[in-house]
Amino acid sequence: METERLKLLPPSLENQPLMLEAILESQNELSIFLPWVPYALTEAESIENTKQAISNFDNFEGELRYSIIEKDTGRFLGAIGLIIRDKTVPFFEIGYWLRTSSVGYGFISEAVKAVEKYAFEELNANRIEIKAAEHNLKSRSVAERSGYVFEGLLRNERRLPSGELSGTAIYAKTREQIAHLQNESQ
């Protein structure tokens, strides 16, 4: 997949060292909300995780993870995943992270738009969710800017990596919502 500024590439061992570099650069910020960060900080863990991501991608299972690459520079910016929640609906969840030095430039919003389009048009999604920890305001603002509807807050639903109890904000976009917006714009 490509956007104006980005390439979204399937997982590969070729990009694994670049992903590890981005995670190491950003571990302090990412580890506030993402429990997997401490398990992704060594080369061996990163390679194993990448192999699993390749298998998931090849078998359309679990999560379809894409590397976010800046077209102009070839720089690895982060990752975005299309998590398969229910193939019978079809229903997906989008998850994402971005290296600290690339935050604030609209890259994640651009990647969300591309993955969402793919899910609705190619995978016939009927529902896509974005979930975020209650106090992860940057992630929540991506969902809001991308037109996802806030459906609610699950209180005391998760533990953050710090051990602190937190809620989960749920945002969603449905096929009906998109059809309604398209009809209004005509």
FENLIN-V642871 format. One record per backbone hydrogen bond with DSSP energy under -1.0 kcal/mol. CO is the residue of the C=O (numbers start at 1). NH is the residue of the N-H. If there is no record, write none. Layout:
<<CO,NH> <CO,NH>>
//
This chain:
<<1,8> <5,71> <6,3> <7,69> <9,67> <15,19> <16,20> <17,21> <18,22> <19,23> <20,24> <21,25> <22,26> <26,30> <27,31> <29,32> <30,33> <30,34> <34,37> <36,39> <37,40> <42,46> <43,47> <44,48> <45,49> <46,50> <47,51> <48,52> <49,53> <50,54> <51,55> <52,56> <53,57> <54,58> <55,59> <56,61> <62,84> <64,82> <66,80> <67,9> <68,77> <68,78> <69,7> <70,74> <75,70> <77,99> <78,68> <79,97> <80,66> <81,95> <82,64> <83,93> <86,91> <90,126> <90,127> <91,85> <91,86> <92,129> <93,83> <95,81> <97,79> <99,102> <100,103> <106,110> <107,111> <108,112> <109,113> <110,114> <111,115> <112,116> <113,117> <114,118> <115,119> <116,120> <117,121> <118,122> <118,123> <119,125> <126,175> <127,92> <128,173> <129,94> <130,171> <132,169> <133,136> <135,137> <136,140> <137,141> <138,142> <139,143> <140,144> <141,145> <142,146> <143,148> <144,147> <149,172> <152,170> <154,168> <158,166> <160,163> <164,160> <166,157> <166,158> <167,134> <168,154> <169,132> <170,151> <170,152> <171,130> <172,149> <173,128> <174,178> <175,179> <176,180> <177,181> <178,182> <179,183> <180,184> <181,185>>
//
